[in-house]
Amino acid sequence: METSSTKVGISDRKLRKSLNTWDLLFLSLGGIIGSGWLFAAFAASGLAGPASILSWIIGGVIVLIISLNYAELGAMIPRSGSIVRYGQFSHGNFAGYFLAWAYFLSAVSVPAIEAEAVVGYAAAYYPTLYNGPVLSLTGIVFAGLLMVLFFFLNYFGIRVMGKTNTGMTWWKLVLPIATILILVAVHFSVANFTTLLATATTGTGFMPYGFAPVLAAVATSGIVFSFLGFRQGLDYSGEAKTPQRSVPIATVFSVLIGIAIYVLLQVAFIGAVNWNSLGVPIGSWSAFISSSSISSNGGFATAAIYTLYSAPFATLASSVGLVGLSYILFADAYISPSGTLSVYLGTSMRTLFGIGMLKFLPKSLTKVNERFRIPVLPLVVSLILGFVFFAPFPSWYKLVGFITSATVFTYIVGGPALRVLRTHAPELKRPFKLPGSSILSPLAFIGASLVVYWSEWPTVGYLAIAIALGIIVYAVFYLGGGKANGMVSLFSREHLKSGMWVPVYVAVLSLESYIGETTLGGANYVPYPYDLIMVIVVAIVFYFWSVFSGIKTEEIKTMIDTDSQYVIPEEFGKEGVQEAP
């Protein structure tokens, strides 16, 4: 009988193996340094003030721990669209589909948010692109045309897209670093880090709103969203020349570089704020994003706050006399998000390809174009569905929370999958073996759970509904002829038992979000800091449930039996070291 693993092996070999280590690293960096660097520092400072620096460190460390777990998985089993496959490899079809669907929701929505970021900066010259704080119909059309442009860049194949991205990423690395150096040299006010609010009598200027907003900023201001690009090295690994070496390097080092750049950008942003130019009382960070400053009908407290909202770093540069830098930053607003848009459109395509390979959706999604060596139908579907996300979330700031929670929820499986495969598939080669995984794997699970919780209610509730809708999508295709055409069943007894923890955990996280603290939109039945204790304790319980419910799936068995490139030779021990005769 042909398993999905067999089919995976045949189809994956049709993809062009063109990417080297630098290409994979720059794909990940290209995903990390996108619209996040243009907007997230502004949003984070509005929530947490100068303490937003801590938010970047916390978010970066959480994503780093998650990425370390995926570095082992990605080097061990390199696949295009790989993140959607690991849950199925370790926990079967039922869990695999839920996680794959959630990941697809996050991947397909990112091109929309990057296109919206480009429009945001363009609105400084063409205000009709916006209707208040959200896109107008004209803005949506403009953003859609950008997505079509990068559809064709992806269509012409991985060689063109990969090499183009490498060049764009060099630019995206140089400009943020130059911005940091110039802002610090020209205008850097140490007082911005310590000054109390004009009306404050107690507290500190560094953390004017307490620690809870510092945590909320991790998920809702674009901080974790900015780091999520590390996954590109994993999702493009099926097209890498030496994935066993390249994937761990690209995955881990992209996050480390991203942390360094983003923390320094936040420091430069805080220091460069000129309160008089913005027309805001000294130390009133919350005025940047408060409802009184940015109202639903498009009213802004000052013209400077409007331009800061739509073009943060360019506005800051202009306010301290760096007009030339502001023009360069406006130009970059078309380059950085556009490069990330291109990368994520390819990621969405590869995600659908991966889901099709697992036979969760029709096999037509796995057909590879013989000329350009890409799966064309998933690319077309990704473009069309990307347009949909302009409707419910037509703003960069509105999209961030949903995308972050959807993506990070799928990352909860990384730690459990690593431990399950260590137990059930010790024969697999591990070119990179994560030291201390017994500690780092549960920490990754806990960190991902916290980020989802910090995404706030009702965003977590919307995520739960969106994930549940995935079952309807599956049922429509399965009952509409998919069963006869090879789609797998999700509901075998073994797979239900192995994967039931996933939908249960979605429901539990939603409940935790609803009863959590007021700052995060909850009903405050469990106030801060007890809500954090609640989330951590529950995450530990579900982590062990997920690890103990893992199975040796047919896909892993077939991989071990038929594909020697992934298996340790018999003369080597389980640790990959040759045994003495």
C-alpha positions as CSV (number, residue, x, y, z in Angstrom):
1,M,0.0,0.0,0.0
2,E,1.3,3.5,-0.9
3,T,1.6,5.6,2.2
4,S,1.6,9.4,2.2
5,S,5.3,9.2,3.1
6,T,6.0,7.4,-0.1
7,K,4.2,10.0,-2.1
8,V,6.0,12.7,-0.2
9,G,9.4,11.3,-1.2
10,I,8.5,11.1,-4.9
11,S,7.0,14.6,-5.1
12,D,9.7,16.3,-3.0
13,R,12.4,15.1,-5.4
14,K,10.8,17.1,-8.2
15,L,11.6,20.4,-6.4
16,R,14.7,22.2,-7.5
17,K,17.5,21.9,-4.9
18,S,19.0,25.4,-5.5
19,L,19.4,27.0,-2.0
20,N,22.7,27.1,-0.1
21,T,23.2,28.0,3.5
22,W,23.4,31.8,2.8
23,D,20.2,31.6,0.8
24,L,18.3,29.8,3.7
25,L,19.7,32.2,6.3
26,F,18.7,35.2,4.2
27,L,15.2,33.7,3.6
28,S,14.8,33.5,7.4
29,L,16.3,37.0,7.9
30,G,14.1,38.3,5.0
31,G,11.1,37.0,6.9
32,I,12.2,38.5,10.2
33,I,13.2,42.0,8.9
34,G,10.0,43.0,7.2
35,S,7.3,45.4,8.2
36,G,8.0,44.6,11.9
37,W,11.0,46.9,12.0
38,L,9.0,49.7,10.5
39,F,6.0,49.5,12.9
40,A,6.5,47.3,16.0
41,A,8.8,49.7,17.9
42,F,6.1,52.4,17.8
43,A,3.3,50.0,18.8
44,A,5.4,48.5,21.7
45,S,6.4,51.8,23.1
46,G,2.8,52.9,23.1
47,L,1.9,49.9,25.2
48,A,4.8,49.6,27.6
49,G,6.9,52.8,27.2
50,P,10.7,52.4,27.5
51,A,10.1,48.9,29.1
52,S,9.2,47.7,25.6
53,I,12.9,47.0,25.4
54,L,12.2,44.1,27.8
55,S,9.3,43.0,25.6
56,W,11.7,42.5,22.7
57,I,14.2,40.5,24.9
58,I,11.4,38.3,26.3
59,G,9.8,37.7,22.9
60,G,13.2,37.0,21.3
61,V,14.2,34.5,23.9
62,I,10.9,32.6,23.6
63,V,11.2,32.4,19.9
64,L,14.9,31.3,20.2
65,I,14.0,28.4,22.4
66,I,11.3,27.4,20.0
67,S,13.7,27.7,17.0
68,L,16.2,25.4,18.8
69,N,13.7,22.6,18.9
70,Y,12.9,23.1,15.2
71,A,16.6,23.1,14.3
72,E,16.8,19.5,15.3
73,L,13.6,18.5,13.5
74,G,14.5,20.5,10.3
75,A,17.9,19.0,10.0
76,M,16.6,15.5,10.7
77,I,13.6,15.6,8.2
78,P,14.0,18.5,5.7
79,R,10.8,19.0,3.7
80,S,9.2,21.9,1.9
81,G,6.4,23.2,4.1
82,S,8.0,21.2,6.8
83,I,6.4,22.7,9.9
84,V,3.0,21.5,8.8
85,R,4.3,18.0,8.7
86,Y,6.0,17.5,12.1
87,G,2.7,17.3,14.0
88,Q,1.5,14.5,11.7
89,F,4.9,12.7,11.9
90,S,4.7,12.6,15.7
91,H,1.0,12.5,16.6
92,G,-0.8,11.2,13.5
93,N,-3.5,12.7,11.2
94,F,-5.9,14.2,13.7
95,A,-3.4,16.4,15.5
96,G,-1.4,16.9,12.3
97,Y,-4.4,18.4,10.4
98,F,-5.3,20.8,13.2
99,L,-1.8,22.1,13.5
100,A,-1.3,22.3,9.7
101,W,-4.5,24.2,9.2
102,A,-3.6,26.7,12.0
103,Y,-0.2,27.2,10.4
104,F,-1.7,27.7,7.0
105,L,-4.0,30.4,8.4
106,S,-0.9,32.3,9.7
107,A,1.1,31.9,6.6
108,V,-1.6,32.9,4.1
109,S,-2.4,36.1,6.0
110,V,1.2,37.5,6.2
111,P,1.4,38.6,2.5
112,A,-1.7,40.8,3.3
113,I,-0.1,42.4,6.3
114,E,3.2,43.1,4.4
115,A,1.3,44.6,1.5
116,E,-0.7,46.7,4.0
117,A,2.6,47.9,5.5
118,V,3.8,49.3,2.2
119,V,0.5,51.1,1.8
120,G,0.8,52.5,5.3
121,Y,4.0,54.4,4.4
122,A,2.6,55.4,1.0
123,A,-0.4,57.0,2.8
124,A,1.8,59.8,4.0
125,Y,1.8,61.0,0.4
126,Y,-1.6,59.7,-0.6
127,P,-4.0,59.9,2.4
128,T,-6.8,58.5,0.4
129,L,-5.3,55.1,0.8
130,Y,-6.6,55.1,4.3
131,N,-10.0,55.6,5.9
132,G,-9.0,56.6,9.4
133,P,-6.7,53.9,10.9
134,V,-7.8,51.2,8.3
135,L,-7.3,50.8,4.6
136,S,-9.7,52.4,2.2
137,L,-11.0,50.6,-0.9
138,T,-8.3,52.3,-2.9
139,G,-5.7,51.1,-0.4
140,I,-6.9,47.6,-0.6
141,V,-6.7,47.6,-4.4
142,F,-3.1,49.0,-4.2
143,A,-2.1,46.3,-1.7
144,G,-3.7,43.6,-3.9
145,L,-1.7,44.7,-6.9
146,L,1.5,44.4,-4.8
147,M,0.6,40.8,-4.0
148,V,0.0,40.0,-7.7
149,L,3.5,41.4,-8.5
150,F,5.2,39.1,-6.1
151,F,3.0,36.2,-7.2
152,F,4.8,36.3,-10.5
153,L,8.2,36.5,-8.8
154,N,7.4,33.3,-7.0
155,Y,5.9,31.7,-10.1
156,F,9.2,31.9,-12.0
157,G,10.7,29.6,-9.5
158,I,12.9,29.2,-6.4
159,R,16.1,30.1,-8.1
160,V,14.8,33.6,-9.2
161,M,13.0,34.2,-5.9
162,G,15.8,32.9,-3.7
163,K,18.5,34.9,-5.3
164,T,16.4,38.1,-5.5
165,N,15.6,37.7,-1.8
166,T,19.3,37.5,-0.9
167,G,20.0,40.8,-2.5
168,M,17.0,42.5,-0.9
169,T,17.9,41.1,2.5
170,W,21.3,42.7,2.4
171,W,19.6,46.0,2.0
172,K,17.2,45.1,4.8
173,L,20.1,44.4,7.1
174,V,22.1,47.5,6.3
175,L,19.3,50.1,6.6
176,P,18.1,49.3,10.1
177,I,21.7,49.2,11.4
178,A,22.4,52.6,9.7
179,T,19.1,54.0,11.2
180,I,20.2,52.9,14.7
181,L,23.6,54.5,14.4
182,I,22.3,57.8,12.9
183,L,19.5,58.3,15.3
184,V,21.7,57.6,18.3
185,A,24.4,60.0,17.0
186,V,22.0,62.9,16.1
187,H,19.3,62.8,18.7
188,F,19.3,60.5,21.7
189,S,17.6,61.6,24.9
190,V,18.5,59.6,28.0
191,A,15.7,61.4,29.8
192,N,13.1,59.5,27.6
193,F,14.0,56.3,29.5
194,T,13.4,57.7,33.0
195,T,11.0,60.7,32.7
196,L,7.8,60.3,34.7
197,L,4.4,61.2,33.1
198,A,3.5,64.8,33.5
199,T,0.7,63.9,35.9
200,A,2.5,61.0,37.6
201,T,3.3,61.1,41.3
202,T,4.6,57.6,41.8
203,G,6.1,54.9,39.7
204,T,9.0,54.9,37.4
205,G,9.5,56.4,34.0
206,F,11.1,53.2,32.5
207,M,8.0,51.1,33.3
208,P,5.2,53.6,33.5
209,Y,2.3,51.2,33.1
210,G,3.6,48.2,35.1
211,F,4.8,44.8,33.9
212,A,1.6,43.4,32.5
213,P,1.7,45.6,29.4
214,V,5.3,44.6,28.9
215,L,4.1,41.0,28.4
216,A,1.0,42.0,26.3
217,A,3.3,43.9,23.9
218,V,5.2,40.7,23.2
219,A,2.2,39.3,21.3
220,T,0.1,42.3,20.3
221,S,2.5,45.0,19.1
222,G,4.3,42.9,16.5
223,I,7.3,41.7,18.5
224,V,6.8,37.9,18.2
225,F,5.3,38.5,14.8
226,S,8.6,40.1,13.8
227,F,10.6,37.0,14.8
228,L,8.4,34.4,13.2
229,G,10.3,34.6,9.9
230,F,12.9,32.1,11.3
231,R,10.6,29.4,10.0
232,Q,11.5,30.2,6.4
233,G,14.7,28.1,6.6
234,L,12.5,25.2,7.6
235,D,9.8,25.7,5.0
236,Y,12.2,26.0,2.2
237,S,14.5,23.1,3.4
238,G,13.1,20.7,0.7
239,E,14.8,22.9,-1.9
240,A,18.2,23.2,-0.1
241,K,21.4,21.6,-1.4
242,T,22.7,20.6,2.1
243,P,19.7,20.9,4.4
244,Q,21.2,18.9,7.2
245,R,23.9,21.6,7.6
246,S,22.0,24.7,6.4
247,V,18.7,24.4,8.3
248,P,20.1,24.6,11.9
249,I,22.4,27.5,10.9
250,A,19.6,29.5,9.2
251,T,17.0,28.7,11.9
252,V,19.1,29.7,15.0
253,F,21.3,32.5,13.7
254,S,18.5,34.3,12.0
255,V,16.8,34.7,15.4
256,L,20.0,35.8,17.2
257,I,20.6,38.4,14.5
258,G,17.0,39.5,14.7
259,I,17.1,39.9,18.5
260,A,20.2,42.1,18.3
261,I,18.8,44.4,15.6
262,Y,15.3,44.8,17.1
263,V,16.4,45.5,20.7
264,L,18.8,48.2,19.4
265,L,16.0,49.6,17.1
266,Q,13.7,49.9,20.1
267,V,16.4,51.7,22.1
268,A,17.0,54.1,19.3
269,F,13.3,54.7,18.9
270,I,12.8,55.6,22.6
271,G,15.8,57.9,22.6
272,A,14.8,59.7,19.4
273,V,11.3,60.7,20.5
274,N,10.9,64.5,20.4
275,W,7.8,65.3,22.5
276,N,7.5,68.9,21.4
277,S,7.5,68.0,17.7
278,L,4.8,65.4,18.3
279,G,2.6,67.7,20.4
280,V,2.3,65.1,23.1
281,P,3.0,65.7,26.9
282,I,6.4,64.5,27.9
283,G,6.4,60.8,28.9
284,S,2.9,60.1,27.6
285,W,3.8,57.0,25.6
286,S,0.2,55.6,25.6
287,A,-0.9,58.7,23.6
288,F,0.7,57.0,20.6
289,I,-2.0,54.3,20.4
290,S,-4.8,55.4,22.7
291,S,-8.3,55.6,21.4
292,S,-8.4,59.3,22.1
293,S,-5.4,59.8,19.8
294,I,-6.4,57.3,17.1
295,S,-10.2,57.1,16.9
296,S,-12.4,54.9,14.9
297,N,-13.6,57.8,12.7
298,G,-10.1,58.7,11.7
299,G,-9.4,61.5,14.1
300,F,-5.9,61.9,15.4
301,A,-4.7,64.1,18.3
302,T,-2.0,65.8,16.2
303,A,-0.9,65.5,12.6
304,A,2.5,64.3,13.9
305,I,0.8,61.3,15.6
306,Y,-1.0,60.5,12.4
307,T,2.3,60.3,10.4
308,L,4.0,58.5,13.3
309,Y,1.2,55.9,13.2
310,S,1.6,55.3,9.5
311,A,5.4,55.9,9.2
312,P,7.1,55.7,12.6
313,F,10.8,55.7,12.0
314,A,10.5,58.1,9.0
315,T,8.5,60.5,11.1
316,L,11.0,60.4,13.9
317,A,13.9,61.0,11.6
318,S,12.1,64.0,10.1
319,S,11.3,65.4,13.6
320,V,14.9,65.6,14.6
321,G,16.1,67.2,11.3
322,L,17.1,64.0,9.4
323,V,15.0,64.7,6.3
324,G,17.4,62.7,4.0
325,L,17.1,59.6,6.3
326,S,13.3,60.0,6.3
327,Y,13.2,59.8,2.5
328,I,15.4,56.7,2.5
329,L,13.1,55.1,5.1
330,F,10.0,55.9,3.0
331,A,11.8,54.1,0.1
332,D,12.6,51.2,2.4
333,A,8.9,50.9,3.3
334,Y,8.4,49.6,-0.2
335,I,11.4,47.2,-0.1
336,S,11.4,45.6,3.3
337,P,7.7,44.6,3.5
338,S,7.7,43.7,-0.2
339,G,10.6,41.3,0.3
340,T,8.9,39.6,3.2
341,L,5.6,39.5,1.2
342,S,7.4,37.6,-1.5
343,V,9.0,35.1,1.0
344,Y,5.7,34.5,2.8
345,L,3.7,34.0,-0.4
346,G,6.2,31.3,-1.2
347,T,5.8,30.0,2.4
348,S,2.0,29.9,2.1
349,M,2.4,28.0,-1.2
350,R,4.7,25.4,0.4
351,T,2.4,25.1,3.4
352,L,-0.5,24.1,1.1
353,F,1.9,21.8,-0.8
354,G,2.9,20.2,2.5
355,I,-0.8,19.7,3.6
356,G,-1.5,18.1,0.2
357,M,1.5,15.8,0.6
358,L,0.0,14.6,3.9
359,K,-3.3,13.9,2.0
360,F,-5.3,16.2,4.2
361,L,-6.4,18.1,1.1
362,P,-6.8,17.2,-2.6
363,K,-3.7,15.8,-4.3
364,S,-4.0,18.5,-7.0
365,L,-2.2,20.7,-4.6
366,T,0.9,18.6,-4.9
367,K,1.3,18.8,-8.7
368,V,4.7,20.4,-9.5
369,N,5.2,22.5,-12.7
370,E,7.8,20.8,-14.8
371,R,9.3,24.0,-16.1
372,F,9.6,26.2,-13.0
373,R,9.6,23.3,-10.5
374,I,7.1,24.8,-8.1
375,P,3.5,23.7,-7.1
376,V,1.5,26.3,-9.0
377,L,-2.1,25.6,-7.7
378,P,-1.1,26.3,-4.0
379,L,0.5,29.6,-5.2
380,V,-2.7,30.7,-6.9
381,V,-4.8,29.6,-3.9
382,S,-2.5,31.5,-1.5
383,L,-2.8,34.7,-3.6
384,I,-6.6,34.5,-3.6
385,L,-7.0,33.7,0.1
386,G,-4.5,36.5,0.9
387,F,-7.0,39.0,-0.5
388,V,-9.6,37.8,2.0
389,F,-7.6,39.0,4.9
390,F,-7.9,42.6,3.8
391,A,-11.6,42.4,4.7
392,P,-11.8,41.4,8.4
393,F,-8.4,42.9,9.4
394,P,-7.6,45.8,7.1
395,S,-4.8,47.3,9.2
396,W,-1.2,46.2,10.1
397,Y,-1.9,46.7,13.8
398,K,-5.2,44.7,13.6
399,L,-3.7,41.8,11.8
400,V,-0.7,41.3,14.1
401,G,-2.4,39.7,17.1
402,F,-4.3,37.1,15.0
403,I,-1.2,36.1,13.0
404,T,1.0,35.9,16.0
405,S,-1.4,33.7,18.0
406,A,-2.1,31.4,15.0
407,T,1.5,30.9,14.2
408,V,2.8,30.4,17.7
409,F,0.0,28.0,18.5
410,T,1.3,25.7,15.8
411,Y,4.8,26.0,17.4
412,I,3.6,24.2,20.5
413,V,4.2,20.9,18.8
414,G,7.9,21.4,18.2
415,G,9.0,20.4,21.7
416,P,6.7,17.4,22.0
417,A,7.5,16.2,18.4
418,L,11.2,16.3,19.2
419,R,10.8,14.2,22.3
420,V,8.3,11.8,20.7
421,L,10.7,11.2,17.7
422,R,13.6,10.7,20.1
423,T,11.6,7.9,21.7
424,H,9.9,6.3,18.7
425,A,12.5,7.0,16.0
426,P,16.0,6.8,17.5
427,E,17.2,5.4,14.1
428,L,16.8,8.7,12.4
429,K,20.0,10.7,11.8
430,R,20.2,13.9,13.8
431,P,22.9,16.2,12.3
432,F,22.0,18.7,14.9
433,K,21.0,17.2,18.3
434,L,19.6,19.8,20.8
435,P,21.4,19.6,24.1
436,G,19.2,19.8,27.2
437,S,16.0,19.0,25.2
438,S,14.3,17.6,28.3
439,I,14.3,21.2,29.6
440,L,14.2,23.3,26.4
441,S,11.3,21.3,24.9
442,P,8.8,22.0,27.7
443,L,10.1,25.6,27.9
444,A,9.3,26.0,24.2
445,F,5.8,24.6,24.8
446,I,5.2,26.9,27.8
447,G,6.6,30.0,25.9
448,A,4.4,29.4,22.9
449,S,1.4,29.0,25.2
450,L,2.1,32.3,27.0
451,V,2.4,34.1,23.7
452,V,-1.0,32.8,22.6
453,Y,-2.4,33.9,25.9
454,W,-0.8,37.4,25.6
455,S,-2.5,37.8,22.2
456,E,-5.5,38.9,24.3
457,W,-9.2,38.1,24.3
458,P,-11.1,37.9,22.0
459,T,-8.3,37.3,19.5
460,V,-7.6,33.9,21.1
461,G,-11.3,33.1,20.7
462,Y,-11.3,34.1,17.0
463,L,-8.3,31.8,16.6
464,A,-10.2,28.9,18.1
465,I,-13.1,29.5,15.8
466,A,-10.8,29.7,12.7
467,I,-9.1,26.4,13.7
468,A,-12.4,24.7,14.2
469,L,-13.6,25.9,10.7
470,G,-10.7,23.8,9.3
471,I,-12.7,20.7,10.1
472,I,-15.5,22.0,7.9
473,V,-13.0,22.6,5.0
474,Y,-11.7,19.1,5.4
475,A,-15.2,17.6,5.5
476,V,-16.2,19.4,2.3
477,F,-13.3,18.0,0.3
478,Y,-13.3,14.6,1.9
479,L,-17.0,14.0,1.4
480,G,-17.0,15.7,-2.0
481,G,-14.7,13.1,-3.6
482,G,-11.5,13.3,-1.6
483,K,-11.9,9.9,0.0
484,A,-12.0,8.2,-3.4
485,N,-9.0,10.2,-4.5
486,G,-6.7,9.3,-1.7
487,M,-7.4,11.8,1.1
488,V,-6.7,10.2,4.5
489,S,-9.1,9.9,7.3
490,L,-8.4,11.9,10.4
491,F,-10.6,9.9,12.7
492,S,-9.1,6.5,13.2
493,R,-9.1,5.4,16.9
494,E,-5.3,5.5,17.2
495,H,-5.0,9.0,15.7
496,L,-7.9,10.4,17.7
497,K,-6.3,9.1,20.9
498,S,-2.9,10.5,19.9
499,G,-4.1,13.9,18.8
500,M,-7.1,14.8,21.0
501,W,-4.9,17.0,23.2
502,V,-4.7,19.6,20.3
503,P,-8.4,20.6,20.1
504,V,-8.8,20.3,23.8
505,Y,-5.8,22.6,24.4
506,V,-7.3,25.2,21.9
507,A,-10.5,25.3,23.9
508,V,-8.6,25.5,27.2
509,L,-6.4,28.4,26.0
510,S,-9.5,30.2,24.9
511,L,-11.0,29.7,28.3
512,E,-7.8,30.9,30.0
513,S,-7.9,34.0,27.8
514,Y,-11.5,34.8,28.7
515,I,-11.0,34.4,32.5
516,G,-7.6,36.1,32.5
517,E,-6.6,39.6,33.4
518,T,-8.3,42.8,32.3
519,T,-5.2,44.2,30.6
520,L,-5.4,41.3,28.1
521,G,-9.1,41.7,27.5
522,G,-10.2,39.1,29.9
523,A,-12.9,39.1,32.6
524,N,-10.3,39.3,35.4
525,Y,-11.5,36.2,37.2
526,V,-7.8,35.3,37.4
527,P,-5.9,38.6,37.8
528,Y,-2.2,39.2,37.2
529,P,0.1,37.5,38.2
530,Y,-2.0,34.5,39.0
531,D,-3.0,34.2,35.4
532,L,0.6,33.6,34.4
533,I,0.9,30.8,37.0
534,M,-2.4,29.3,35.6
535,V,-1.1,29.3,32.0
536,I,2.3,27.8,32.9
537,V,0.8,25.0,35.1
538,V,-1.8,24.1,32.5
539,A,0.9,24.2,29.8
540,I,3.0,21.7,31.7
541,V,0.1,19.3,32.0
542,F,-0.7,19.5,28.3
543,Y,3.0,19.2,27.4
544,F,3.3,15.8,29.2
545,W,-0.1,14.7,27.7
546,S,1.3,15.5,24.2
547,V,4.6,13.7,24.8
548,F,3.0,10.6,26.2
549,S,0.3,10.4,23.5
550,G,2.9,10.5,20.6
551,I,3.1,7.4,18.3
552,K,5.4,5.9,15.7
553,T,3.4,6.9,12.6
554,E,3.3,4.9,9.4
555,E,5.1,7.9,7.7
556,I,8.1,7.6,10.1
557,K,8.1,3.8,9.8
558,T,8.2,4.0,5.9
559,M,10.9,6.7,6.1
560,I,13.1,4.4,8.3
561,D,12.4,1.3,6.1
562,T,12.9,2.8,2.7
563,D,15.0,6.0,2.8
564,S,18.5,5.3,4.0
565,Q,19.6,9.0,3.8
566,Y,17.7,9.7,7.0
567,V,18.7,6.6,8.9
568,I,21.8,5.9,11.1
569,P,23.7,2.9,9.6
570,E,23.4,-0.3,11.6
571,E,27.1,-0.2,12.6
572,F,26.4,3.0,14.4
573,G,24.7,3.3,17.8
574,K,21.6,5.3,18.5
575,E,23.7,8.4,19.1
576,G,25.2,8.2,15.6
577,V,28.6,7.1,16.9
578,Q,30.2,4.0,15.4
579,E,30.3,1.1,17.9
580,A,33.4,-0.9,18.6
581,P,33.5,-4.4,17.0
